[in-house]
Amino acid sequence: MPILALLLLFAVPWWTLVLAPDWGTAATIAGTAVFALGLVTMPVAMVRGHGRRQRDGGARLGDSLLAVIWVLFSWSVLSLVLRVALLGVEDPARSRIVAGITALVAVTLLVHGNRVAMRVPPVKAVDVVIPRLGPGLDGLRVAVLTDTHFGPIDRTKWSEEVVAAVNALEADVVCHAGDLADGAVARRRKQVDPLGGVQAGLGRFYITGNHEYFGEAQAWLDHMEGLGWDTLHNRSTLLERGGDRILFAGIDDPTGTASGLPGHGPDLARALDGAPADVPVVLLAHQPKQVREAREAGVDLQISGHTHGGQIWPFHFLVRFDQPTLSGLTRHGETQLYNSRGTGFWGPPFRIFAPSEITLLTLRRA
């Protein structure tokens, strides 16, 4: 993180909560010390947690501090509107009112955001009309998991509960659209292994996300295959029900191209090689922006994740600079894209105005 950006993140809430209200010398010194400690601790913890050493304790501390300061910074900036609205109130009363409201809003959002992030996500049911779908496949139920990001916080119990929630849906197909875990298989398999218990009538499919390529992408593909999942590593498979067929294809995340791993990186032509022309295609592609290639290839439906719906507002606006959509069902030419907000979270265990989801897509002819 650039030094100037880091200083700005801490300076704005420090001024809003500590300096401007003029709480008195002792309180100002104490508050300044707290912000100074956070300014030093957060980058050190982030480096220890996400650098070469990958210390889980450092990651938990650094990620949490990042979320706290981001929320304080965002709402300190927004508090300028309140400051203008209170022009008739003299300082320091006005600054103290602004500081109190800003702190209350931030604490409330962080507490609620942590509960949302750590819960088993609710099921979001969406009907998707695919005109080329045969009558035997009408009503096909596709459960979608993505961005579980099993990492420094042990969520083994959560993983088991997510599996139970998915199995209760009695889906025909279950997909995991990437960013399975952060870290090596040996460190995270305890949290991932409950996914071996996922039940699906016709198939279970997994693709890589960008975070697999920060660690052991091929090892995760091998491990998920060992758990009984069909790994769609630039390949596809035909499913049949009621005499009608549908193709499920998957491609790697774009970061695979620069990973140095032989054969990794998205290759849609390879994934669709030999696909019957009259069969509808459902494509798993981790990043929504991969829909550009999907549209050109005539894919009927792309399923993606990656954005987390922004995860912590107002990060949503930054995500939209890179991706065509944040969440939900959108149309791109003749191709439809469903972008999940994700089942888990990355890094900070908080979700603010971007709830997680287990998605149940029901494919319809009309």
Summary of the structure (lengths in Angstrom):
residues: 366
radius of gyration: 22.9
end to end distance: 48.9
largest distance: 78.8
contacts: 1284
relative contact order: 0.14
helix: 45%
strand: 18%
